[in-house]
Amino acid sequence: MKAVALAVRDQMADARTLLSVNQPDGFDCPGCAWPDPRNGSSFEFCEKGAKAVTWEATAKRVDADLFARHSANELWTWSDHDLEGAGRLTDPLRYNPVTDHYEVIGYDEGFRLAGEALRRLDHPDQAEFDAFGRTSNEAAFLWPLYVRFFGTNNFPDCSNMCHEATSTRLPQSIGIGKGTVTLEDFDHADAIFCIGHDPGANHPRMLSSLRDAAKRAAAIVVANPIKERGLERLQSPQHVGDMIRPGGVPLASAYHQVRVGGDMAMLKGVMKPLFAMDAADLSSGGPGVLDRAFIAEHTTGFDALAANNAATDWNEIERRSGLPRAEIESMADTCARAERVIICYGMGTTQHRHSTRNVQQIANLLLLRGNFGRPGAGICPLRGIATCRATER
């Protein structure tokens, strides 16, 4: 709170801007894409969000003298923090390779140069257009409309950078490349799995949903190579009891430090006991652990998945995942006991060579128990930039 207060003091012309963050008559926070609750508070933002808004609303401005004094090669040596601290750009710039300096030009000149460059192309697909997290929701909506009007779909945005594996593999598994849960689903989940993400640093407002789930005794199972303080326990500044209670509210009911790149092996390991439980229950005259009615109506490839899983050896699963069999079986037991399961995953799952298969296995695990299409269940790819949410609506 002290760090936020200092940043606000040094940057913002009007701190009241923070009171409009994530409000019905305000604007979405540029810090992350976590949705707004139906009944929010007056301070519906986190530390990261407050700092992001502070940088956006800074009173500092970059003047032309900065680029006259410092060459492009010199600016290249500046840290990101120093570049951001110089202030906001207020005019278009053009790089002069002769002098190695950026030169301020007018907007009319900037538009003219951009138009000339686009008209010189032989085909619209020779152009690429980008949008990233500092783009407002409104601009992120209009920008791809213009790009498609220009005649191309070369539009990589934040979701391509963060979740290309999700956009590629998830449609093949469930027919849509986005999450299937709403914020309200977290109020009904019996178990929430958090794989490869750190909400404390990247989407802190999610911690409120996890806190509420933990308070009603929902299982929160974490799989991440290192332990993140924000997933272990929380002292919410919006709850006085948390602030005065030593240690705050425990979040993770189980924390599994999976080996980097071992997510796929871990997920196959979680499915292995489920297949075994299902077979044992069926042999004793029970209905089975898997949702066979859901599988029969909504899925294909079940037999191939079961055969592949049966052929995977426990020693190989333990070696690749870095987790002992007992820990993986405890995760499977949580899945089996929970009627409604949400699996959340972040870029720790999507940013390496096994990413598409990781997404596929997460979907497979949820499909086995019919955890799609019911309140409190589904898949939740966590996208850390507000632009992702805007361009995917």
LODRENTI-625040 format. One line per field, with one value per residue (C-alpha): x, y, z; residue in one letter; residue number from 1. Coordinates in pm, whole numbers. Last residue first. Example, Ala and Ser with C-alpha at 12.3 -4.5 7.8 and 13.67 -1.06 7.14 Angstrom:
2
X 1367,1230
Y -106,-450
Z 714,780
r s,a
k 2,1
This chain:
393
X -1546,-1197,-1042,-1146,-1041,-699,-657,-684,-361,-292,-484,-576,-711,-1011,-1164,-1497,-1706,-1901,-2228,-2248,-2157,-1817,-1685,-1817,-1579,-1361,-1407,-1218,-912,-925,-938,-628,-464,-529,-392,-74,-46,-51,214,469,731,709,501,152,162,368,166,-145,-382,-712,-893,-1246,-1408,-1771,-1873,-1551,-1466,-1301,-1101,-972,-876,-689,-488,-408,-294,-46,96,126,299,586,620,907,666,899,1043,716,522,794,799,419,428,213,50,-272,-293,-256,-524,-765,-712,-764,-1081,-1218,-1157,-1485,-1681,-2022,-2284,-2080,-1847,-2137,-2314,-1985,-1917,-1613,-1617,-1815,-2185,-2124,-2154,-1821,-1649,-1775,-1626,-1288,-1278,-1366,-1111,-841,-935,-933,-598,-442,-603,-391,-77,-165,-193,143,315,173,278,639,795,938,904,584,592,258,70,-243,-520,-397,-567,-500,-665,-436,-116,-200,-558,-560,-546,-774,-1039,-1035,-1134,-1061,-684,-706,-448,-401,-245,-52,-138,-2,318,408,577,799,748,368,76,-185,-496,-769,-1035,-1358,-1398,-1642,-1366,-1131,-1371,-1409,-1031,-991,-1236,-1054,-719,-836,-797,-420,-387,-15,186,-41,-220,87,27,135,-159,-431,-690,-1020,-1236,-1600,-1683,-2002,-1880,-1602,-1872,-1986,-1672,-1770,-1636,-1583,-1244,-1149,-1050,-1387,-1480,-1400,-1081,-984,-1091,-860,-549,-471,-619,-495,-144,-143,-208,27,166,-136,-366,-180,-260,-145,-347,-260,-625,-596,-802,-784,-1136,-995,-730,-985,-1208,-899,-828,-1183,-1219,-868,-920,-1230,-1065,-768,-432,-154,-180,-85,-216,-28,-82,107,123,220,-126,-268,-105,150,233,312,-32,46,369,204,-78,164,365,52,-85,240,254,-97,-14,280,644,887,1228,1390,1767,2031,2140,2138,1892,1621,1342,1001,792,422,335,227,458,409,667,1039,954,857,1201,1368,1168,1233,1606,1801,2070,1845,1795,2164,2136,1830,2021,1956,1953,1730,1504,1451,1418,1100,909,802,511,467,116,84,-261,-137,149,-88,-344,-83,29,-326,-384,-74,-176,-526,-847,-1215,-1176,-1538,-1644,-1797,-2132,-2156,-1788,-1556,-1363,-987,-821,-509,-344,-525,-818,-1149,-1313,-1574,-1953,-1990,-1665,-1351,-1128,-1330,-1208,-850,-907,-949,-567,-563,-233,-78,290,485,199,37,367,425,76,121,449,289,0
Y -1101,-1220,-887,-730,-1014,-1042,-666,-685,-878,-1178,-1453,-1735,-2032,-2149,-2489,-2605,-2667,-2465,-2467,-2747,-2741,-2905,-3118,-3445,-3657,-3778,-3449,-3253,-3475,-3465,-3084,-3069,-3328,-3120,-2805,-2987,-3132,-2783,-2664,-2943,-2716,-2442,-2138,-2283,-2446,-2186,-1943,-2001,-2275,-2293,-2626,-2604,-2913,-2985,-3319,-3345,-3683,-3826,-3512,-3497,-3865,-3795,-3523,-3766,-4019,-3764,-3708,-4082,-4144,-3915,-3595,-3499,-3505,-3681,-3936,-4001,-4054,-4277,-4491,-4510,-4657,-4519,-4798,-4775,-4403,-4462,-4732,-4511,-4219,-4442,-4586,-4238,-4106,-3922,-3711,-3559,-3830,-4135,-3939,-3762,-4093,-4247,-3988,-4165,-4309,-4620,-4696,-4969,-5346,-5439,-5463,-5115,-4967,-5129,-5018,-4659,-4645,-4769,-4519,-4243,-4368,-4314,-3976,-3799,-3957,-3837,-3489,-3522,-3645,-3348,-3102,-3215,-2928,-2775,-3043,-3039,-2881,-3005,-2787,-2922,-2738,-2417,-2110,-2057,-1730,-1477,-1567,-1399,-1263,-882,-822,-1111,-990,-643,-781,-556,-575,-951,-1146,-1452,-1795,-2047,-1923,-1571,-1704,-1887,-2221,-2316,-2575,-2524,-2759,-2617,-2789,-2575,-2795,-2612,-2558,-2262,-2024,-2175,-2087,-1731,-1694,-1837,-1580,-1300,-1434,-1385,-1012,-1070,-1152,-1171,-1150,-1307,-1501,-1716,-1963,-2309,-2519,-2407,-2680,-2573,-2830,-2828,-2539,-2343,-1990,-2025,-2066,-1709,-1571,-1741,-2067,-2208,-2053,-1985,-2169,-2329,-2667,-2880,-3067,-2936,-2586,-2624,-2705,-2394,-2108,-2268,-2323,-1966,-1859,-1583,-1436,-1518,-1397,-1068,-991,-1130,-972,-1095,-1137,-934,-714,-354,-405,-695,-466,-191,-428,-559,-203,-115,-364,-320,56,30,-208,26,-79,-96,-474,-537,-501,-589,-549,-741,-639,-862,-1016,-695,-777,-601,-354,5,123,17,217,524,508,484,780,992,898,1006,1329,1422,1326,1565,1457,1419,1284,971,984,768,1073,901,630,889,718,878,966,1036,1287,1269,999,937,996,949,697,435,455,447,142,-43,10,244,100,115,486,535,347,555,875,1094,1475,1539,1254,1406,1753,1652,1630,1317,1383,1310,1345,970,823,504,457,508,275,-2,70,49,-271,-434,-335,-470,-315,-294,-24,92,-270,-503,-671,-841,-929,-788,-1020,-1095,-968,-814,-481,-259,-215,-183,159,353,361,-1,21,-174,129,448,514,498,815,999,1009,1316,1434,1093,1010,1085,1071,770,581,670,554,229,156,232,0
Z -2691,-2780,-2866,-2537,-2311,-2466,-2447,-2067,-2040,-1817,-1984,-1751,-1941,-1734,-1814,-1679,-1370,-1113,-1302,-1560,-1928,-1896,-1612,-1750,-1542,-1827,-2012,-1744,-1770,-2150,-2150,-1929,-2155,-2467,-2306,-2205,-2555,-2701,-2454,-2489,-2651,-2390,-2294,-2245,-1902,-1715,-1921,-1718,-1613,-1427,-1394,-1257,-1105,-1009,-857,-659,-505,-818,-892,-532,-555,-877,-704,-420,-681,-814,-467,-397,-730,-639,-842,-1073,-1365,-1610,-1370,-1187,-1509,-1656,-1342,-1353,-1702,-1984,-2182,-1983,-2062,-2434,-2424,-2228,-2466,-2771,-2619,-2545,-2896,-2937,-2690,-2619,-2594,-2494,-2266,-2095,-2030,-1919,-1650,-1505,-1154,-1240,-1202,-941,-984,-824,-1162,-1253,-937,-999,-1364,-1273,-994,-1233,-1505,-1244,-1110,-1459,-1523,-1260,-1406,-1754,-1605,-1427,-1743,-1936,-1666,-1649,-1844,-1526,-1258,-1056,-712,-581,-331,-161,28,-130,17,387,507,680,860,1189,1174,1192,820,732,977,823,483,184,248,184,382,167,200,-11,-359,-307,-152,-471,-424,-714,-986,-991,-936,-698,-564,-411,-249,-165,209,199,309,48,-233,-105,-85,-434,-571,-386,-509,-866,-806,-797,-1168,-1248,-927,-664,-935,-1007,-1290,-1400,-1284,-1043,-983,-827,-650,-540,-771,-705,-625,-883,-1146,-1074,-1237,-1559,-1697,-2046,-2126,-2483,-2799,-2869,-3017,-2711,-2800,-3142,-3037,-2732,-2935,-3138,-2934,-2613,-2748,-2878,-2520,-2413,-2737,-2947,-2669,-2663,-3024,-3357,-3638,-3982,-4081,-4399,-4628,-4508,-4373,-4172,-4023,-3955,-3764,-3582,-3453,-3350,-3064,-2925,-2948,-2729,-2484,-2448,-2586,-2327,-2325,-2682,-3034,-3352,-3725,-3992,-4356,-4650,-4627,-4777,-5116,-5338,-5062,-5158,-5042,-4685,-4673,-4823,-4568,-4278,-4407,-4453,-4110,-3946,-4147,-4042,-3682,-3674,-3655,-3366,-3468,-3332,-3349,-3516,-3722,-4062,-3960,-3881,-3686,-3708,-3402,-3350,-3077,-2712,-2581,-2211,-1940,-1881,-1611,-1866,-2028,-1686,-1575,-1899,-1841,-2064,-2294,-2602,-2531,-2611,-2940,-3032,-2968,-2664,-2649,-2951,-2846,-2501,-2649,-2831,-2503,-2312,-2077,-1706,-1561,-1541,-1607,-1772,-1525,-1232,-1389,-1406,-1049,-917,-1112,-968,-616,-666,-795,-704,-439,-402,-376,-633,-641,-978,-968,-1236,-1462,-1440,-1758,-1610,-1525,-1775,-1532,-1709,-1711,-1512,-1503,-1394,-1189,-1274,-1199,-1149,-793,-920,-1123,-793,-777,-1003,-1156,-1113,-1116,-798,-548,-711,-712,-347,-248,-439,-262,76,0
r r,e,t,a,r,c,t,a,i,g,r,l,p,c,i,g,a,g,p,r,g,f,n,g,r,l,l,l,l,n,a,i,q,q,v,n,r,t,s,h,r,h,q,t,t,g,m,g,y,c,i,i,v,r,e,a,r,a,c,t,d,a,m,s,e,i,e,a,r,p,l,g,s,r,r,e,i,e,n,w,d,t,a,a,n,n,a,a,l,a,d,f,g,t,t,h,e,a,i,f,a,r,d,l,v,g,p,g,g,s,s,l,d,a,a,d,m,a,f,l,p,k,m,v,g,k,l,m,a,m,d,g,g,v,r,v,q,h,y,a,s,a,l,p,v,g,g,p,r,i,m,d,g,v,h,q,p,s,q,l,r,e,l,g,r,e,k,i,p,n,a,v,v,i,a,a,a,r,k,a,a,d,r,l,s,s,l,m,r,p,h,n,a,g,p,d,h,g,i,c,f,i,a,d,a,h,d,f,d,e,l,t,v,t,g,k,g,i,g,i,s,q,p,l,r,t,s,t,a,e,h,c,m,n,s,c,d,p,f,n,n,t,g,f,f,r,v,y,l,p,w,l,f,a,a,e,n,s,t,r,g,f,a,d,f,e,a,q,d,p,h,d,l,r,r,l,a,e,g,a,l,r,f,g,e,d,y,g,i,v,e,y,h,d,t,v,p,n,y,r,l,p,d,t,l,r,g,a,g,e,l,d,h,d,s,w,t,w,l,e,n,a,s,h,r,a,f,l,d,a,d,v,r,k,a,t,a,e,w,t,v,a,k,a,g,k,e,c,f,e,f,s,s,g,n,r,p,d,p,w,a,c,g,p,c,d,f,g,d,p,q,n,v,s,l,l,t,r,a,d,a,m,q,d,r,v,a,l,a,v,a,k,m
k 393,392,391,390,389,388,387,386,385,384,383,382,381,380,379,378,377,376,375,374,373,372,371,370,369,368,367,366,365,364,363,362,361,360,359,358,357,356,355,354,353,352,351,350,349,348,347,346,345,344,343,342,341,340,339,338,337,336,335,334,333,332,331,330,329,328,327,326,325,324,323,322,321,320,319,318,317,316,315,314,313,312,311,310,309,308,307,306,305,304,303,302,301,300,299,298,297,296,295,294,293,292,291,290,289,288,287,286,285,284,283,282,281,280,279,278,277,276,275,274,273,272,271,270,269,268,267,266,265,264,263,262,261,260,259,258,257,256,255,254,253,252,251,250,249,248,247,246,245,244,243,242,241,240,239,238,237,236,235,234,233,232,231,230,229,228,227,226,225,224,223,222,221,220,219,218,217,216,215,214,213,212,211,210,209,208,207,206,205,204,203,202,201,200,199,198,197,196,195,194,193,192,191,190,189,188,187,186,185,184,183,182,181,180,179,178,177,176,175,174,173,172,171,170,169,168,167,166,165,164,163,162,161,160,159,158,157,156,155,154,153,152,151,150,149,148,147,146,145,144,143,142,141,140,139,138,137,136,135,134,133,132,131,130,129,128,127,126,125,124,123,122,121,120,119,118,117,116,115,114,113,112,111,110,109,108,107,106,105,104,103,102,101,100,99,98,97,96,95,94,93,92,91,90,89,88,87,86,85,84,83,82,81,80,79,78,77,76,75,74,73,72,71,70,69,68,67,66,65,64,63,62,61,60,59,58,57,56,55,54,53,52,51,50,49,48,47,46,45,44,43,42,41,40,39,38,37,36,35,34,33,32,31,30,29,28,27,26,25,24,23,22,21,20,19,18,17,16,15,14,13,12,11,10,9,8,7,6,5,4,3,2,1
